[in-house]
Amino acid sequence: MRRDARTQAIADKTARNSFIVLMIAVASIAIYFGSIARTDVPIALVRLLAPLGMVVHFAADIWLRRI
């Protein structure tokens, strides 16, 4: 599959955006359950991180390709 410079730039930006959103989500979960709630992190909450990353990646990809 061929990639031109624009497609590669879009792929780089979407990966960066999804990584940033995931790191913010992980940090906020760690802060909340580490200092505020003082309980274990529910596994259901951790399972939502992968779909969150995928949704952000695809939404950013669609957004950047339409411009």
Secondary structure as the mmCIF struct_conf table of DSSP 4:
data_model
#
loop_
_struct_conf.conf_type_id
_struct_conf.id
_struct_conf.beg_label_comp_id
_struct_conf.beg_label_asym_id
_struct_conf.beg_label_seq_id
_struct_conf.end_label_comp_id
_struct_conf.end_label_asym_id
_struct_conf.end_label_seq_id
HELX_RH_AL_P HELX_RH_AL_P1 ALA A 5 ILE A 31
HELX_RH_PI_P HELX_RH_PI_P1 TYR A 32 ILE A 36
BEND BEND1 ALA A 37 ALA A 37
BEND BEND2 THR A 39 THR A 39
HELX_LH_PP_P HELX_LH_PP_P1 ASP A 40 PRO A 42
HELX_RH_AL_P HELX_RH_AL_P2 ILE A 43 ARG A 47
TURN_TY1_P TURN_TY1_P1 LEU A 48 LEU A 48
HELX_RH_AL_P HELX_RH_AL_P3 LEU A 49 ARG A 66
#
